[in-house]
Amino acid sequence: MGKIFCLLLLTACIALSGCSQEEADNFPDPDKEEDPNGIPVKKDDPKTVVINSGNLTMPGSGTITVQYSDSPSGNGIDKLVDNNPGSKFSVESDNVWIVWKSDEAFIATGHFITSAEGNPENDPKSWNLSVSNDSASWKTIASSSNITFTERKQKKEFQFTNNNSYKYYRLSITANNGGAKIEIADWGLTKKKVIPKSVKIGSENTTMSGMGTITVQYDDSPAGDDVDKLIDGNADTKYTVNYNKVWIVWKGNSAVELDGYFITSSTFHPQFDPKSWTLSASNDSIDWEILDVRTDFIFADRKEKKAFPITDNTPYLYFKLDITANNGGVITQIADWGLKKVIKMEDLMLLASGFTHSTQTSMGVHYQNRHVTTDLDRVWLLDANNEPPVPGSLNDGAIWEELPVTLYPFGEPVPADVNQHNIGDCGALAALASMAYLYPDFIESIITDNGDKTYTIDMFDPQGKPVKVTLSSAFLVTKDNGNIAAVSGKRDQACWSTLLEKAIMKYNAVYKVNTEIGGIGSHVVPPLFTGEGESFGFPAKVLNADQLKVMVEISLEEGRFVIGGFNQVKPIGNTNTVTAHAYTYMLSMDPDALFSMRNPWGGNPGTDGKEDGVLNIQDDGVIPTLIDVGVTGPGKAAPMKKDVKPYDPSKYSVTAHTMRVSAALMESGR
């Protein structure tokens, strides 16, 4: 009996102790904050759930995070996005935030909330919807207040304006209908409905290889930044897409083989640049072959054009650029995207004009129906004492005067040995520089030093038959100051180029193919020494920059002389182009240049001549459109071609040399 009494007493003590604990809950919890009325506020205790199921209220997979983790079993945060109005999310609070982090950013233009089974007092009544791409900086894009759900499982939709894609969407419920908790059956976001957009490109003036159709994944680009800007060849315009990922497909009117492609960054912020992408190709738009993959690529500058090579030599009809990431921006921008078709010389020849092939003579049409060599002509040409007339363009300002000759100042003929002074024969001199660039051994083979200050040059008459011309060591000098007026090497040295220029003048004294050497065409000079006068040309704007580059490279590799010029005066670096003037085309030391063009002045306007007149031609969208080109065959020189390498003017930089060109030539361009 005593034991029973003690047990009852102990139970009573425990009960009294429990009442004391309940009274203690009225005091502030040290782990909780208080509002101004002394009521404890729940401390954040977020819970995150990964959502991979396709049965979602969201546009894709992601993770959902709720501010508090105390939802009852079976009413967790995953129920909020299960697309089942019969289940519900519940949390013991009258306010709460919920964040949806999408695996891929998207543009939301609306959201919906479905009321849950249970007490209407627990329905959300007021809330804000905010967005972010870093979960740190938030922007409110929609708000709702005093919303009433009149039925259970009622779905209410709310639309708003938004044109940007985001990864994070936060629903901040600020009030319910007076209950102690918040209960929601479903919450979902409405993705902006966009469809692919196609634009037919009928103009050849694009970054693509011909005409075709370009299709972009989304049709909601801002006005003025549509997909046609992507292929307009203008780095100052841009294509903008409101997403950090996008695919773009080019379908050409015919299948083409690529040797590369390029992307040009826009003028705007680098965070909008594409960073990772895949280029694929197809002939049926079903089966795709990956041509190139780039990851974490960074554009160093605005409007920077970066080229990427392609090694697949299969012709394709479709090309897809799939941008998988940008530099963190909410949108993606590109100035230009272009495909570089494999350019073949036979295709370029369809655009060529000015063919000089002759059925009468190997020298070309310019030499048809010309004087036929006589025995007296040969005798006169072989006599070194017979000097040609002084060119009339010198206006009686020059005389023949004997000068010392250094045949090869740099050990062999080089373009730097061609430096124009007073005679307006830039076409001839550009051709001689091209001959030195490609065939230095050939030049040496046609010049014979007779050991008595005379030199014999091997040439061809208008019928393409060999003829020899012997020259004295007298060359044209100006009457006023005695400077050499003829072409010379550096430091005014008479050299091989001085001899060949004089040989042309003596030749014309007999054959009168040209009235005088001033203004002689570049295409009629190589035949005088090689016996071949077949040539062709491309006027300005006929070839684009890539085509020009290929044409120059192939022509040089085939041993053809390439001469041309500019049709407008435009700045290039610290100098300007010269019009009505011939330049020699060569490979450039600059890997980013299309090619180089050497001015036979041995310098350029406003420069000191240290670069030997070499201009590195860049694909800037301007200079290549001003260039015309003439190409002449190598004839007899062909077997002696050396390997074609970039021309390095620094090897021939002579600090003591100053470009010296008469004012008349500087003005006329010759």
C-alpha positions as CSV (number, residue, x, y, z in Angstrom):
1,M,0.0,0.0,0.0
2,G,2.9,2.3,0.8
3,K,4.4,1.5,-2.6
4,I,1.2,2.5,-4.4
5,F,1.0,5.8,-2.5
6,C,4.6,6.6,-3.5
7,L,3.9,5.9,-7.2
8,L,0.8,8.2,-7.2
9,L,2.8,10.9,-5.6
10,L,5.6,10.6,-8.2
11,T,3.0,10.8,-11.0
12,A,1.5,13.9,-9.5
13,C,5.0,15.5,-9.4
14,I,5.7,14.7,-13.0
15,A,2.4,16.2,-14.0
16,L,3.2,19.4,-12.1
17,S,6.6,19.5,-13.7
18,G,5.0,19.3,-17.2
19,C,2.8,22.3,-16.5
20,S,5.9,24.2,-15.5
21,Q,7.5,23.5,-18.9
22,E,4.5,24.8,-20.7
23,E,4.7,28.1,-18.8
24,A,8.4,28.3,-19.7
25,D,7.5,28.4,-23.4
26,N,6.0,31.8,-22.9
27,F,9.6,33.2,-22.5
28,P,11.7,34.2,-25.5
29,D,13.5,31.3,-27.1
30,P,17.2,32.2,-27.2
31,D,17.4,30.7,-30.7
32,K,14.5,32.8,-32.0
33,E,14.1,36.5,-32.7
34,E,11.2,38.6,-31.5
35,D,8.9,41.0,-33.4
36,P,8.0,44.4,-31.7
37,N,5.1,42.8,-29.9
38,G,7.4,40.2,-28.2
39,I,6.1,37.4,-30.3
40,P,8.8,34.9,-31.3
41,V,9.6,34.8,-35.1
42,K,10.5,31.5,-36.7
43,K,14.1,31.2,-37.7
44,D,14.9,30.3,-41.3
45,D,15.6,26.6,-41.7
46,P,15.6,26.1,-45.5
47,K,15.0,22.8,-47.0
48,T,15.9,21.9,-50.7
49,V,14.5,19.1,-52.8
50,V,15.8,18.1,-56.2
51,I,12.9,17.8,-58.7
52,N,13.7,15.6,-61.7
53,S,10.2,14.2,-62.6
54,G,8.6,15.3,-65.8
55,N,5.2,15.6,-64.0
56,L,5.8,19.1,-62.9
57,T,4.1,22.5,-62.7
58,M,7.5,24.0,-63.7
59,P,8.8,24.2,-67.3
60,G,11.7,21.8,-66.5
61,S,13.8,20.2,-63.9
62,G,15.5,22.0,-61.0
63,T,15.5,22.3,-57.2
64,I,12.9,23.9,-54.9
65,T,13.8,25.4,-51.6
66,V,11.4,26.5,-48.8
67,Q,12.2,28.8,-46.0
68,Y,11.2,26.4,-43.2
69,S,11.7,22.6,-43.0
70,D,8.9,21.8,-40.6
71,S,6.2,20.7,-43.0
72,P,4.2,17.7,-41.8
73,S,5.0,14.4,-43.3
74,G,3.4,13.9,-46.7
75,N,3.0,17.7,-47.1
76,G,6.5,18.6,-48.0
77,I,7.7,21.2,-50.5
78,D,7.8,18.6,-53.3
79,K,4.0,18.5,-53.2
80,L,4.0,22.1,-54.3
81,V,5.2,21.2,-57.8
82,D,3.8,17.7,-58.4
83,N,0.9,18.9,-60.5
84,N,-1.6,17.1,-58.3
85,P,-4.3,19.3,-56.8
86,G,-5.2,16.5,-54.5
87,S,-1.9,16.8,-52.6
88,K,-0.7,19.9,-50.8
89,F,2.3,21.7,-49.4
90,S,1.8,22.9,-45.8
91,V,4.0,25.0,-43.5
92,E,3.4,26.2,-40.0
93,S,3.6,29.9,-40.7
94,D,1.5,32.7,-42.1
95,N,4.3,33.9,-44.3
96,V,7.0,32.0,-46.2
97,W,9.3,32.3,-49.2
98,I,9.8,29.5,-51.8
99,V,12.5,29.5,-54.4
100,W,12.5,27.6,-57.7
101,K,16.0,27.2,-59.2
102,S,15.7,26.0,-62.8
103,D,18.4,23.8,-64.3
104,E,18.2,26.1,-67.3
105,A,17.2,29.8,-67.4
106,F,14.0,30.6,-69.1
107,I,11.6,33.5,-69.6
108,A,8.5,33.3,-67.4
109,T,5.5,35.4,-68.3
110,G,3.0,34.1,-65.7
111,H,2.5,31.8,-62.8
112,F,-0.4,30.0,-61.1
113,I,-1.4,29.0,-57.6
114,T,-3.9,26.2,-56.8
115,S,-5.7,26.3,-53.5
116,A,-5.5,23.2,-51.3
117,E,-8.0,21.0,-49.6
118,G,-8.6,22.2,-46.1
119,N,-9.3,25.5,-44.3
120,P,-9.5,28.5,-46.6
121,E,-7.9,30.6,-43.8
122,N,-4.6,28.9,-44.8
123,D,-4.8,30.0,-48.4
124,P,-2.1,32.6,-49.5
125,K,-3.6,36.0,-49.9
126,S,-0.7,38.4,-50.8
127,W,2.7,37.7,-52.4
128,N,5.5,38.9,-54.5
129,L,7.3,37.1,-57.3
130,S,11.0,38.0,-57.7
131,V,13.7,36.8,-60.1
132,S,17.4,36.4,-60.2
133,N,20.3,34.8,-62.0
134,D,22.7,34.6,-59.1
135,S,20.3,34.2,-56.0
136,A,21.9,37.3,-54.6
137,S,20.4,40.2,-56.6
138,W,16.6,40.0,-56.8
139,K,14.1,41.9,-58.9
140,T,10.4,41.9,-58.2
141,I,8.4,41.3,-61.5
142,A,4.9,40.7,-60.1
143,S,2.8,41.3,-57.0
144,S,-0.6,40.2,-55.9
145,S,-2.7,41.4,-52.9
146,N,-5.9,40.3,-51.2
147,I,-6.4,37.4,-53.5
148,T,-9.4,35.1,-52.5
149,F,-9.8,31.5,-53.6
150,T,-13.6,30.8,-53.7
151,E,-13.2,27.0,-54.1
152,R,-11.0,24.2,-53.0
153,K,-8.5,23.0,-55.7
154,Q,-9.1,26.3,-57.5
155,K,-6.3,27.3,-60.0
156,K,-5.7,31.0,-60.4
157,E,-3.4,32.3,-63.1
158,F,-1.5,35.5,-63.0
159,Q,0.2,37.1,-66.1
160,F,3.0,39.6,-66.1
161,T,5.4,41.2,-68.6
162,N,8.9,39.8,-68.8
163,N,11.4,39.5,-71.7
164,N,14.4,38.2,-69.8
165,S,15.4,34.7,-68.9
166,Y,16.2,33.8,-65.2
167,K,17.3,30.7,-63.3
168,Y,15.8,31.7,-59.9
169,Y,12.1,32.5,-59.2
170,R,11.1,33.3,-55.6
171,L,7.5,33.3,-54.4
172,S,7.4,35.4,-51.2
173,I,4.0,34.9,-49.5
174,T,3.5,37.9,-47.1
175,A,0.0,37.1,-45.8
176,N,-2.6,34.4,-45.7
177,N,-6.3,34.5,-44.8
178,G,-5.8,34.6,-41.1
179,G,-4.9,31.0,-40.4
180,A,-1.9,29.6,-38.5
181,K,-0.4,28.0,-41.5
182,I,0.0,28.3,-45.3
183,E,-1.3,25.5,-47.5
184,I,-1.1,25.3,-51.3
185,A,-1.9,22.5,-53.7
186,D,0.3,23.6,-56.6
187,W,2.5,26.5,-57.7
188,G,3.8,26.7,-61.3
189,L,5.5,29.0,-63.7
190,T,4.5,29.7,-67.3
191,K,7.3,29.7,-69.8
192,K,7.1,32.2,-72.5
193,K,5.9,30.5,-75.7
194,V,8.4,31.0,-78.5
195,I,8.9,29.1,-81.7
196,P,11.8,28.9,-84.2
197,K,12.0,31.7,-86.7
198,S,13.4,31.4,-90.2
199,V,14.6,34.2,-92.5
200,K,15.5,33.7,-96.2
201,I,18.7,35.3,-97.2
202,G,18.7,36.2,-100.8
203,S,21.7,38.5,-100.9
204,E,25.3,37.3,-101.6
205,N,26.5,40.1,-99.3
206,T,26.4,37.9,-96.1
207,T,28.9,36.1,-93.9
208,M,27.7,32.8,-95.3
209,S,28.8,31.0,-98.4
210,G,26.0,31.9,-100.7
211,M,22.3,32.2,-100.3
212,G,20.0,30.2,-98.0
213,T,17.8,30.2,-94.9
214,I,18.8,30.9,-91.3
215,T,16.6,29.6,-88.5
216,V,16.9,30.5,-84.8
217,Q,15.5,28.7,-81.9
218,Y,13.5,31.6,-80.5
219,D,11.4,34.3,-82.3
220,D,11.5,37.0,-79.6
221,S,14.6,38.9,-80.3
222,P,14.4,42.7,-79.7
223,A,13.5,44.9,-82.6
224,G,16.6,45.8,-84.6
225,D,18.6,42.8,-83.2
226,D,17.0,40.0,-85.2
227,V,18.7,37.0,-86.6
228,D,19.4,38.7,-90.0
229,K,21.9,40.9,-88.1
230,L,23.9,37.7,-87.4
231,I,25.0,37.4,-91.0
232,D,25.0,40.9,-92.4
233,G,28.8,41.2,-92.2
234,N,28.6,44.3,-90.0
235,A,30.3,44.1,-86.6
236,D,28.5,47.2,-85.4
237,T,25.1,45.4,-85.6
238,K,24.3,42.5,-83.4
239,Y,21.9,39.5,-83.0
240,T,20.3,39.4,-79.5
241,V,18.5,36.4,-78.0
242,N,16.9,36.6,-74.6
243,Y,18.5,33.4,-73.3
244,N,21.9,32.1,-72.3
245,K,21.5,29.2,-74.6
246,V,20.3,29.0,-78.2
247,W,20.7,27.1,-81.4
248,I,21.0,28.6,-84.9
249,V,20.8,26.7,-88.1
250,W,22.0,27.7,-91.6
251,K,20.6,25.9,-94.6
252,G,22.4,26.8,-97.8
253,N,20.8,26.6,-101.2
254,S,23.5,24.0,-102.0
255,A,25.9,21.8,-100.1
256,V,29.3,23.3,-99.4
257,E,32.6,22.1,-98.0
258,L,33.9,24.2,-95.1
259,D,37.5,25.0,-94.2
260,G,36.4,27.1,-91.2
261,Y,33.9,29.4,-89.5
262,F,34.1,32.6,-87.4
263,I,32.2,34.4,-84.7
264,T,32.5,38.1,-84.0
265,S,31.8,39.4,-80.5
266,S,29.3,42.2,-80.2
267,T,29.8,45.8,-79.1
268,F,28.1,45.2,-75.8
269,H,29.1,43.6,-72.5
270,P,31.4,40.5,-72.5
271,Q,29.0,38.7,-70.2
272,F,26.6,38.3,-73.2
273,D,29.3,36.7,-75.4
274,P,28.9,33.0,-76.2
275,K,31.4,31.0,-74.2
276,S,30.8,27.3,-75.1
277,W,29.3,26.0,-78.3
278,T,29.2,23.1,-80.8
279,L,29.2,23.4,-84.6
280,S,27.4,20.5,-86.3
281,A,26.6,19.7,-89.9
282,S,24.0,17.6,-91.7
283,N,22.5,16.9,-95.1
284,D,19.0,16.0,-93.9
285,S,18.7,18.0,-90.6
286,I,18.2,14.7,-88.8
287,D,21.6,13.1,-88.5
288,W,24.2,15.6,-87.3
289,E,28.0,15.4,-87.5
290,I,30.0,17.4,-85.0
291,L,32.6,19.6,-86.7
292,D,33.9,21.6,-83.8
293,V,33.5,22.0,-80.0
294,R,34.6,25.1,-78.0
295,T,34.5,25.3,-74.2
296,D,35.1,28.3,-72.0
297,F,36.2,30.5,-74.9
298,I,36.8,34.2,-74.1
299,F,36.7,37.0,-76.6
300,A,39.4,39.5,-75.6
301,D,37.9,42.5,-77.3
302,R,34.6,44.0,-78.5
303,K,33.9,43.3,-82.2
304,E,36.7,40.7,-82.2
305,K,36.5,38.3,-85.1
306,K,37.8,34.8,-84.2
307,A,38.2,32.2,-86.8
308,F,38.1,28.4,-86.2
309,P,39.3,25.8,-88.6
310,I,37.3,22.8,-89.9
311,T,39.0,19.6,-91.1
312,D,36.0,17.7,-92.3
313,N,36.0,17.9,-96.2
314,T,32.4,16.6,-96.6
315,P,30.0,19.0,-98.3
316,Y,27.0,19.7,-96.1
317,L,23.6,21.5,-96.6
318,Y,22.9,22.3,-92.9
319,F,25.1,23.8,-90.3
320,K,24.0,24.3,-86.7
321,L,25.7,26.5,-84.1
322,D,24.5,25.3,-80.7
323,I,25.5,27.8,-78.0
324,T,25.4,25.9,-74.7
325,A,26.7,28.7,-72.4
326,N,27.5,32.4,-72.4
327,N,29.6,34.4,-69.9
328,G,26.9,34.6,-67.3
329,G,24.5,37.1,-68.9
330,V,20.8,36.8,-69.0
331,I,20.9,37.3,-72.8
332,T,23.3,36.3,-75.6
333,Q,24.6,38.6,-78.2
334,I,26.8,38.0,-81.4
335,A,27.8,40.5,-84.0
336,D,28.4,38.0,-86.8
337,W,28.6,34.3,-87.5
338,G,30.0,33.1,-90.7
339,L,31.0,30.0,-92.6
340,K,34.1,29.8,-94.7
341,K,33.6,27.8,-97.7
342,V,36.6,25.9,-99.1
343,I,37.6,28.2,-102.0
344,K,39.0,26.6,-105.1
345,M,40.8,28.4,-107.8
346,E,38.6,26.9,-110.5
347,D,35.6,28.6,-108.8
348,L,37.4,31.9,-108.6
349,M,38.4,31.7,-112.3
350,L,34.7,31.9,-113.1
351,L,34.8,35.5,-111.7
352,A,38.0,36.5,-113.5
353,S,38.2,38.8,-116.5
354,G,40.8,40.5,-118.7
355,F,42.3,37.3,-120.1
356,T,45.3,38.0,-122.3
357,H,45.8,34.6,-123.9
358,S,46.8,34.9,-127.6
359,T,46.6,32.3,-130.4
360,Q,49.3,34.3,-132.2
361,T,52.1,34.6,-129.6
362,S,53.0,33.2,-126.2
363,M,53.6,36.8,-125.1
364,G,49.8,37.6,-124.9
365,V,47.4,39.8,-126.8
366,H,49.4,42.9,-126.0
367,Y,52.2,41.7,-128.2
368,Q,50.1,40.6,-131.2
369,N,50.9,42.2,-134.6
370,R,54.0,43.8,-133.3
371,H,57.4,44.5,-135.0
372,V,59.2,41.3,-136.1
373,T,62.9,41.2,-135.1
374,T,65.4,41.8,-137.9
375,D,69.1,41.1,-137.9
376,L,69.8,44.8,-137.7
377,D,67.6,44.9,-134.6
378,R,69.6,42.2,-132.9
379,V,72.9,44.0,-133.7
380,W,71.5,47.3,-132.3
381,L,70.2,45.6,-129.2
382,L,73.6,43.9,-128.5
383,D,75.6,47.1,-128.7
384,A,76.0,48.5,-125.2
385,N,76.8,51.9,-126.7
386,N,73.2,52.3,-128.0
387,E,71.3,54.0,-125.2
388,P,67.5,54.2,-125.3
389,P,65.8,57.6,-125.3
390,V,65.2,59.3,-122.0
391,P,61.5,58.9,-121.1
392,G,59.5,61.9,-122.0
393,S,57.8,61.9,-118.6
394,L,61.0,63.1,-117.1
395,N,60.6,66.3,-119.0
396,D,64.2,66.5,-120.1
397,G,65.2,66.4,-116.4
398,A,67.5,63.4,-116.6
399,I,70.6,62.3,-118.4
400,W,72.5,59.0,-118.8
401,E,75.5,58.8,-116.5
402,E,77.8,55.9,-115.7
403,L,77.3,54.5,-112.1
404,P,78.9,51.7,-110.2
405,V,76.7,48.5,-110.2
406,T,76.2,46.1,-107.3
407,L,74.2,43.4,-108.9
408,Y,72.8,41.8,-105.7
409,P,73.2,44.0,-102.7
410,F,71.7,41.4,-100.4
411,G,73.4,38.4,-102.0
412,E,70.5,37.6,-104.2
413,P,67.7,39.5,-105.9
414,V,65.1,40.5,-103.4
415,P,62.0,42.9,-103.6
416,A,63.9,45.4,-101.4
417,D,66.2,46.0,-104.4
418,V,63.3,47.7,-106.1
419,N,63.0,51.4,-105.0
420,Q,61.3,53.8,-107.4
421,H,62.4,57.4,-107.7
422,N,61.5,59.5,-110.7
423,I,60.2,57.3,-113.5
424,G,56.4,56.5,-113.5
425,D,56.7,52.8,-114.1
426,C,55.3,51.4,-110.9
427,G,53.6,48.5,-112.9
428,A,56.9,47.4,-114.2
429,L,58.7,47.7,-110.9
430,A,56.0,45.9,-109.0
431,A,56.3,43.0,-111.5
432,L,60.1,43.0,-111.1
433,A,59.7,42.8,-107.3
434,S,57.3,39.9,-107.7
435,M,59.9,38.2,-109.9
436,A,62.5,38.7,-107.2
437,Y,60.1,37.3,-104.5
438,L,59.4,34.1,-106.5
439,Y,62.3,33.6,-108.8
440,P,65.6,35.2,-107.6
441,D,67.6,32.4,-109.3
442,F,65.8,33.1,-112.5
443,I,66.8,36.7,-112.4
444,E,70.4,35.8,-111.9
445,S,70.1,33.4,-114.9
446,I,69.0,36.0,-117.3
447,I,71.7,38.6,-116.4
448,T,75.2,38.1,-117.7
449,D,78.0,40.3,-116.3
450,N,80.3,40.7,-119.2
451,G,83.1,41.9,-117.0
452,D,83.6,45.2,-118.8
453,K,80.9,47.2,-117.1
454,T,78.3,45.9,-119.6
455,Y,75.5,43.4,-119.0
456,T,73.5,41.2,-121.3
457,I,69.9,40.5,-120.5
458,D,67.9,37.5,-122.0
459,M,64.6,38.7,-123.3
460,F,61.8,37.6,-125.7
461,D,60.6,39.5,-128.7
462,P,56.9,40.1,-129.5
463,Q,56.7,36.7,-131.2
464,G,58.0,34.9,-128.2
465,K,61.5,34.3,-129.6
466,P,64.7,34.8,-127.6
467,V,66.5,38.1,-128.0
468,K,69.5,39.5,-126.1
469,V,69.9,43.1,-125.0
470,T,73.3,44.5,-123.9
471,L,73.4,47.5,-121.5
472,S,76.1,49.9,-120.4
473,S,76.6,51.0,-116.8
474,A,75.0,54.3,-117.6
475,F,71.8,55.0,-115.9
476,L,69.4,57.9,-115.6
477,V,70.2,60.6,-113.0
478,T,68.5,63.9,-112.4
479,K,70.1,66.9,-113.9
480,D,69.5,69.2,-110.9
481,N,71.2,67.1,-108.2
482,G,72.7,64.1,-109.8
483,N,70.5,61.6,-107.8
484,I,69.6,58.4,-109.6
485,A,66.3,58.8,-111.3
486,A,66.0,55.2,-112.3
487,V,64.9,52.4,-110.0
488,S,67.6,51.4,-107.6
489,G,68.5,49.3,-104.5
490,K,68.7,50.8,-101.1
491,R,71.0,53.8,-100.7
492,D,70.5,54.6,-104.4
493,Q,72.7,51.6,-105.5
494,A,72.4,50.6,-109.2
495,C,71.6,46.9,-109.2
496,W,69.8,44.2,-111.1
497,S,66.5,46.1,-111.0
498,T,68.2,49.1,-112.5
499,L,69.5,46.9,-115.4
500,L,66.1,45.3,-116.1
501,E,64.3,48.6,-116.1
502,K,66.8,49.9,-118.6
503,A,66.5,46.7,-120.7
504,I,62.7,47.4,-121.0
505,M,63.4,50.9,-122.2
506,K,65.9,49.7,-124.8
507,Y,63.6,46.9,-125.9
508,N,60.8,49.4,-126.5
509,A,63.1,51.6,-128.5
510,V,63.0,48.8,-131.1
511,Y,59.6,47.2,-130.7
512,K,57.6,50.2,-129.6
513,V,55.2,48.0,-127.8
514,N,54.7,50.8,-125.3
515,T,55.1,54.4,-126.2
516,E,57.4,54.7,-123.2
517,I,58.0,52.9,-119.9
518,G,56.0,55.4,-117.9
519,G,52.5,53.9,-117.2
520,I,53.5,50.4,-118.6
521,G,51.1,47.7,-117.4
522,S,52.4,45.2,-114.9
523,H,51.0,42.3,-116.9
524,V,53.1,43.1,-120.0
525,V,56.4,43.2,-118.2
526,P,57.0,39.5,-117.1
527,P,56.6,38.2,-120.7
528,L,59.6,40.3,-121.7
529,F,61.8,38.0,-119.5
530,T,59.7,34.8,-119.2
531,G,58.2,34.5,-122.7
532,E,54.6,34.0,-121.2
533,G,52.0,36.7,-121.4
534,E,48.9,34.8,-120.2
535,S,47.2,36.9,-117.5
536,F,43.8,37.6,-116.0
537,G,42.5,39.9,-113.3
538,F,39.8,40.6,-110.7
539,P,38.5,44.2,-110.4
540,A,37.7,45.6,-106.9
541,K,34.7,44.1,-105.1
542,V,34.6,41.0,-107.3
543,L,36.3,38.9,-104.7
544,N,35.6,39.0,-101.0
545,A,38.4,39.0,-98.4
546,D,38.5,35.2,-98.1
547,Q,38.5,34.8,-101.8
548,L,41.3,37.4,-102.2
549,K,43.4,35.6,-99.7
550,V,43.0,32.2,-101.4
551,M,43.5,33.6,-104.8
552,V,46.8,35.3,-103.8
553,E,48.0,32.3,-101.9
554,I,47.3,29.8,-104.7
555,S,48.6,32.0,-107.4
556,L,51.9,32.6,-105.6
557,E,52.1,28.9,-104.8
558,E,51.7,28.1,-108.5
559,G,54.5,30.6,-109.2
560,R,52.3,33.3,-110.8
561,F,53.2,37.0,-110.5
562,V,50.5,38.8,-108.5
563,I,50.2,42.6,-108.9
564,G,47.4,45.0,-108.0
565,G,46.4,48.2,-106.3
566,F,43.7,50.2,-104.6
567,N,40.9,52.3,-106.1
568,Q,40.6,54.7,-103.1
569,V,42.8,56.4,-100.7
570,K,42.2,55.0,-97.2
571,P,44.3,54.8,-94.0
572,I,46.2,51.7,-93.1
573,G,48.0,52.0,-89.8
574,N,50.2,55.1,-89.9
575,T,50.0,55.6,-93.7
576,N,47.5,55.7,-96.6
577,T,46.9,53.6,-99.7
578,V,48.0,55.1,-103.0
579,T,45.6,55.0,-106.0
580,A,46.6,54.5,-109.7
581,H,49.6,52.7,-108.3
582,A,50.9,49.1,-108.5
583,Y,51.9,46.9,-105.5
584,T,53.5,43.5,-105.3
585,Y,51.4,40.8,-103.5
586,M,53.3,38.6,-101.0
587,L,52.6,36.4,-98.0
588,S,52.5,38.3,-94.8
589,M,54.5,37.9,-91.6
590,D,51.4,38.9,-89.7
591,P,49.3,35.7,-89.1
592,D,46.1,37.7,-88.9
593,A,46.6,39.5,-92.2
594,L,45.2,38.3,-95.5
595,F,48.5,39.0,-97.3
596,S,50.9,41.9,-97.7
597,M,51.3,44.4,-100.5
598,R,54.6,46.0,-101.2
599,N,54.8,49.5,-102.6
600,P,57.7,49.8,-105.2
601,W,58.5,53.2,-103.7
602,G,60.3,51.1,-101.0
603,G,58.1,53.0,-98.5
604,N,54.6,54.5,-98.0
605,P,53.3,58.0,-97.6
606,G,54.3,59.5,-94.3
607,T,56.7,56.7,-93.3
608,D,60.4,56.3,-93.0
609,G,60.8,53.4,-95.3
610,K,61.9,50.9,-92.7
611,E,59.1,48.6,-93.5
612,D,60.2,48.6,-97.2
613,G,56.8,49.7,-98.3
614,V,55.0,46.6,-97.0
615,L,51.3,46.9,-96.0
616,N,49.7,44.1,-94.1
617,I,46.2,43.8,-95.4
618,Q,43.6,43.0,-92.7
619,D,40.1,41.8,-93.2
620,D,38.6,45.0,-91.8
621,G,35.6,45.1,-94.1
622,V,36.9,48.1,-96.0
623,I,40.4,47.7,-97.5
624,P,39.7,44.4,-99.2
625,T,36.8,45.9,-101.1
626,L,39.2,48.5,-102.7
627,I,41.7,46.0,-104.0
628,D,42.1,44.9,-107.7
629,V,44.4,42.1,-108.7
630,G,46.3,41.0,-111.8
631,V,47.9,37.6,-112.2
632,T,50.5,36.7,-114.9
633,G,52.0,33.3,-115.7
634,P,55.6,32.4,-114.9
635,G,56.6,31.1,-118.4
636,K,60.3,30.1,-118.6
637,A,60.9,31.0,-114.9
638,A,58.6,28.2,-113.6
639,P,61.2,25.5,-113.0
640,M,63.2,27.9,-110.8
641,K,60.6,28.9,-108.3
642,K,61.7,28.9,-104.7
643,D,59.5,28.0,-101.8
644,V,57.0,30.8,-101.1
645,K,57.4,32.2,-97.6
646,P,56.1,35.3,-95.9
647,Y,58.2,38.4,-96.9
648,D,60.1,39.8,-93.9
649,P,61.0,43.5,-94.6
650,S,63.0,43.7,-91.4
651,K,65.8,41.7,-93.1
652,Y,66.2,44.6,-95.5
653,S,65.7,47.5,-93.2
654,V,68.5,50.0,-93.7
655,T,68.3,52.9,-91.3
656,A,70.4,55.1,-93.6
657,H,67.9,54.7,-96.5
658,T,65.2,57.2,-96.9
659,M,62.3,56.8,-99.4
660,R,62.9,59.2,-102.2
661,V,60.1,59.6,-104.7
662,S,59.5,62.6,-106.9
663,A,56.7,64.9,-106.0
664,A,55.1,64.3,-109.4
665,L,54.9,60.5,-108.7
666,M,53.7,61.1,-105.2
667,E,50.8,63.1,-106.7
668,S,50.0,60.9,-109.6
669,G,50.5,57.6,-107.8
670,R,52.7,56.1,-110.4
